[in-house]
Amino acid sequence: MSLALALLASAAQVATGSSTDTMDFSRSYVVWIATDRGRCTFFMTDAGEDADQLTETLRQNYNASAGIEILTDSDTPRRCVAKAEKAVKQAGFSLFRVRRGTDADRSPGIP
């Protein structure tokens, strides 16, 4: 790769914020993904929502600049993760990450 292309690629990565390794998610929101009989359900509170409802809830009630973590478990289907990513993007969140959730992450009422 030429030096010019390497610099361009580096600048593009910074401009898009594609690396979340150094981002602070300590004050971000959390959405859990659960599946039941193949259906993807998303939880911000104890009320499960589909992807369209999640997008609308995020738009109406949450500040997109705070960021959001999409939490999974060991058997979360990739298609459910993709739906969650699409929902948070459509709601205006540009800072988000997907990671395996732990019991410490789980709020009361979240399955």
Backbone as a ProteinNet text record, in pm:
[ID]
protein_1_A
[PRIMARY]
MSLALALLASAAQVATGSSTDTMDFSRSYVVWIATDRGRCTFFMTDAGEDADQLTETLRQNYNASAGIEILTDSDTPRRCVAKAEKAVKQAGFSLFRVRRGTDADRSPGIP
[TERTIARY]
85.1	0	90.6	55.9	135.9	112.6	204.9	194.2	67.2	34	-85.2	-211.6	-218.3	-335.2	-341.3	-227.6	-224	-272.4	-229.9	-274.7	-423.8	-470.6	-612.5	-696.6	-653	-725	-726.4	-614.9	-606.6	-700.1	-702.7	-791.1	-937.5	-970.3	-1108.5	-1151.1	-1061.2	-1094.9	-1122.5	-1041.3	-1062.2	-1191.4	-1217.5	-1336.7	-1464.9	-1465.2	-1586.6	-1598.9	-1494.1	-1500.3	-1514.6	-1454	-1477.3	-1417.4	-1323.7	-1265.8	-1332.2	-1394.2	-1459.8	-1374.3	-1254.1	-1167.6	-1131.9	-1117.9	-1076.2	-1192.8	-1312.9	-1429.2	-1475.3	-1530.8	-1581	-1729.5	-1764.7	-1904.3	-1961.2	-1893.5	-1936.8	-2072	-2111.1	-2239.6	-2333.8	-2306.7	-2389.5	-2513.1	-2606.7	-2725.4	-2692.4	-2782	-2762	-2889.5	-2874.8	-2986.3	-2943.9	-3026.9	-3003	-3079.5	-3019.4	-3086.9	-3125.7	-3250.6	-3298.4	-3367.9	-3367.9	-3439.1	-3532.2	-3647.2	-3744.9	-3808.8	-3787.4	-3838.5	-3800	-3675.4	-3622.1	-3655.2	-3734.1	-3774	-3676.5	-3629.8	-3539.2	-3620.2	-3585.9	-3651.6	-3542.7	-3567.8	-3469	-3521.7	-3436.6	-3475.7	-3387.6	-3450.6	-3384.6	-3436.3	-3558.2	-3622.8	-3680.9	-3779.3	-3838.8	-3940.1	-3963	-4054.5	-3975.3	-3998.9	-3931.3	-3993.3	-3909.8	-3955.7	-3897.3	-3966.5	-3906.5	-3815.2	-3749.2	-3649.7	-3711.2	-3830.2	-3894.8	-3931.6	-3982.3	-4017.6	-3893	-3783.7	-3658.4	-3611.8	-3615.7	-3576.3	-3658.8	-3787.7	-3877	-3852.9	-3835.8	-3806.7	-3678.1	-3575.1	-3447.4	-3460.3	-3532	-3551.5	-3622.8	-3726.1	-3812	-3757.5	-3683.9	-3652.6	-3505.2	-3416.3	-3274.5	-3189.3	-3079.6	-2986.9	-2880.8	-2884	-2794.9	-2647.3	-2615.1	-2474.3	-2410	-2491.6	-2437.8	-2378.6	-2416.3	-2368.6	-2455.1	-2435.7	-2515.7	-2435.2	-2453.6	-2392.8	-2501.7	-2475.7	-2566.3	-2508.7	-2583	-2531.7	-2592.6	-2507.5	-2546.4	-2515.1	-2558	-2513.4	-2451.8	-2420.3	-2343.6	-2418.7	-2550.5	-2625.4	-2709.2	-2671.7	-2743.2	-2716.8	-2822.3	-2802.4	-2747.3	-2662.8	-2602.6	-2710.8	-2819.2	-2925.7	-2991	-2997.9	-3053.7	-2958.3	-2828.8	-2729.3	-2739.7	-2754.1	-2765.8	-2890.7	-3000.9	-3123.5	-3103.6	-3035.7	-3010	-2919.8	-2815.5	-2725.3	-2800.6	-2886.6	-2965.4	-3059.2	-3122.5	-3216.4	-3145.6	-3028	-2959.8	-2906.9	-2863.5	-2818.7	-2935.5	-3050.7	-3167.5	-3216.6	-3188.8	-3229.1	-3129.1	-3021.1	-2925	-2800.4	-2783.4	-2664.6	-2549.9	-2441	-2322.9	-2215.6	-2225.1	-2131.2	-2200.6	-2163.9	-2219.3	-2118.8	-2137.4	-2055.8	-2138.5	-2096	-2158.5	-2059.9	-2109.3	-2022.8	-2106.1	-2038.1	-2104.5	-2141.2	-2267.8	-2313.2	-2280	-2275.7	-2249.7	-2365.8	-2369	-2472.9	-2466.8	-2347.1	-2331.9	-2395	-2407.7	-2468.2	-2619.7	-2676	-2819.7	-2897	-2988.1	-3076	-3190.2	-3251.6	-3367.4	-3478.2	-3537.8	-3646.8	-3603.5	-3473.6	-3423.2	-3403.8	-3468.4	-3453.4	-3314.9
-116.6	0	124.2	218.4	340.3	424.6	513.8	600.9	686	735.6	819.5	740	615.7	533.4	499.5	472.5	441.8	560.8	679.9	799.6	823.7	801.9	818.8	719.6	595.6	493.8	527.9	577	615.9	732.7	829.2	944.9	903	811.8	764.8	693	613.8	542.9	641.8	743.5	844.5	920.9	957.1	1036.1	959.5	828.4	751.2	701.2	718.3	670.3	520.8	449	305.8	226.6	279.6	208.2	252.9	158.9	191.7	150.2	98.7	51.3	162	283.4	393.5	482.6	449.9	531.2	500.3	599.6	584.4	551.6	431.1	389.1	386.4	449.5	444.2	511.9	602.1	672.6	643.2	536.7	502.4	423.5	411.9	330.5	186.3	96.4	-46	-104.7	-184	-261.9	-408.9	-491.2	-635	-700.9	-802.1	-881.2	-1015.1	-1051.7	-1183.6	-1249	-1380	-1451.5	-1554.5	-1568.7	-1667	-1727.8	-1856.1	-1927.6	-1858	-1809.6	-1747.4	-1600.4	-1544.9	-1403.4	-1316.4	-1209.3	-1115.1	-1013.6	-997.4	-900.1	-815.7	-686.3	-591.5	-527.7	-521.6	-470.8	-354.3	-239.8	-125.7	-118.3	-163.9	-173.8	-314.6	-335	-467.9	-497.1	-401.9	-420.6	-454.4	-571.2	-611.3	-543.4	-513.1	-445.2	-513.6	-495.9	-539.6	-427.1	-449.1	-352.1	-215.7	-214.1	-86.3	-9.3	-80.8	-16.5	36	-40.8	3.2	133.9	142.4	265.7	383.4	366	474.7	512.6	415.8	443	522.5	482.5	553.1	696.4	714.7	849.6	940.9	889.1	972	996.3	899.2	904.1	906.4	897.7	884.5	982.7	1025.9	1119.6	1041.2	1051.4	972.3	1003.2	1120.2	1154.9	1076.2	1012.9	937.2	802.8	752.7	622	510.1	391	275.9	147.6	56.7	-75.2	-177	-261.6	-370	-495.7	-553	-665.3	-797	-896.1	-1027.2	-1133.7	-1255.7	-1369.6	-1472	-1587.5	-1684.2	-1738.1	-1730.9	-1785.5	-1682.1	-1555.9	-1450.7	-1465.8	-1481.9	-1494.2	-1365.1	-1378.7	-1264.3	-1173.9	-1232.5	-1152.9	-1059.4	-1100.8	-1014.3	-898.9	-927.9	-822.2	-721.3	-770.5	-681.7	-593.4	-649.7	-570.5	-462.3	-496.5	-397.7	-286.1	-322.2	-221.1	-127.3	-183.2	-101.5	-8.3	-60	20.5	138.1	114	225.1	326.6	281.6	375.2	461	398.2	472.8	572.3	544.2	635.8	749.1	747.8	857.4	831.5	710.8	678.1	644.9	719.3	688.2	621.1	634.7	571.5	452.9	332.5	212.8	99.6	-0.9	-121	-241.7	-356.5	-483	-559.4	-614	-695.5	-796.7	-898.9	-998.9	-936.4	-945.3	-891.9	-984.8	-929.5	-1007.3	-986	-1065.2	-1047.6	-909	-853.1	-718.6	-611.6	-638.5	-543.8	-545.4	-654.7	-678	-600.9	-515.4	-442	-532.4	-503.7	-583	-579.6	-693.4	-703.2	-739.1	-737.8	-774.7	-925.4	-994.4	-1141.9	-1185.9
0	0	0	-81.7	-88	37.5	64	180.4	174.3	56.8	41.5	75.4	27.1	56.7	205	266	408.8	490.7	455.6	526.7	507.5	386	356.8	437	442.5	519	667.2	718.9	859	888.6	802.6	820.5	814.5	725.9	713.6	840.8	900.3	1022.7	1135.9	1148.4	1252.2	1227.9	1104	1071.1	1100.6	1081.4	1103.5	1246	1324.3	1461.9	1469.8	1378.7	1369.6	1484.5	1556.7	1669.2	1798.2	1870	1996.7	2115.3	2090.1	2197.2	2295.5	2248.1	2334.4	2376.2	2337.1	2371.5	2514.4	2581.3	2717.2	2712.3	2752.1	2753.6	2895.3	2990.8	3130.1	3153.2	3065.4	3080.7	2965	2894	2778.6	2822	2730.6	2752.3	2717.8	2759.1	2735.1	2676	2572.4	2519.2	2517.8	2577.3	2579.4	2465.6	2407.3	2304.9	2366.4	2348.3	2391.2	2272.5	2270.7	2164.9	2228.1	2167.2	2211.4	2088	2069.8	1952.1	1822.4	1817.8	1697.3	1680.8	1770	1761	1840.4	1779	1844.8	1925.1	2052	2137.8	2203.3	2213.5	2264.1	2392.2	2494	2625	2666.5	2693	2757.9	2902.1	2919.7	3050.9	3058.1	3144.1	3154	3043.2	2953.9	2841.3	2715.6	2660.1	2537.1	2416.2	2317.5	2196.3	2073.6	1960.7	1835.2	1785.2	1673.6	1624.6	1592.6	1532.8	1500.7	1627.6	1726.4	1853.6	1923.8	1916.7	1977.5	1914.7	1782.9	1714.1	1763.2	1771	1812.9	1959.2	2046.1	2187.8	2201.8	2129	2135.6	2085.2	1975.8	1920.9	2019	2082.9	2167.7	2308	2363.1	2505.3	2542.9	2446.6	2479.8	2399.6	2460.1	2398	2320.4	2189.4	2104.3	2125.5	2177.8	2196.6	2311.1	2396.3	2509.6	2467.5	2353	2310.3	2366.4	2311.5	2354.1	2337.5	2430.9	2422.2	2391	2295.5	2258.3	2322.2	2417.6	2494.8	2447.9	2435.6	2385.5	2489.8	2460.4	2539.1	2444	2494.7	2414.6	2293	2292.8	2179.1	2104.1	2113.6	2040.4	1890.5	1810.5	1665.5	1604.2	1507.1	1437.9	1376.9	1328.5	1266.1	1368.3	1495.3	1599	1629.5	1628.2	1648.2	1534.5	1411.5	1295.3	1307.1	1354.1	1372.3	1478	1587.3	1692.8	1641.2	1568.1	1511.3	1417.6	1335	1242.8	1319.6	1424.5	1504.1	1570.4	1630	1698.5	1597.7	1482	1378.1	1329.7	1306	1259	1363.8	1490.3	1597.7	1617.2	1541.1	1546.4	1629.3	1678.8	1756.6	1662.2	1674.6	1594.3	1679.1	1810.2	1901.3	1967.2	1926.2	1986.9	1972.4	2055.5	2043.4	2083.9	2037.2	2070.9	2157.3	2268.4	2352.6	2429.4	2482.5	2564.6	2697.6	2735	2861.3	2976.9	3096.7	3218.2	3313.8	3420.7	3522.8	3585.5	3595.4	3652.8	3564.5	3435.1	3341.6	3347.1	3397.1	3387.1	3493.8	3450	3541	3584.9	3700.6	3744.3	3638.3	3615.2	3518.7	3378.6	3351.1	3217.8	3215.3	3123.6	3120	3077.2
[MASK]
+++++++++++++++++++++++++++++++++++++++++++++++++++++++++++++++++++++++++++++++++++++++++++++++++++++++++++++++

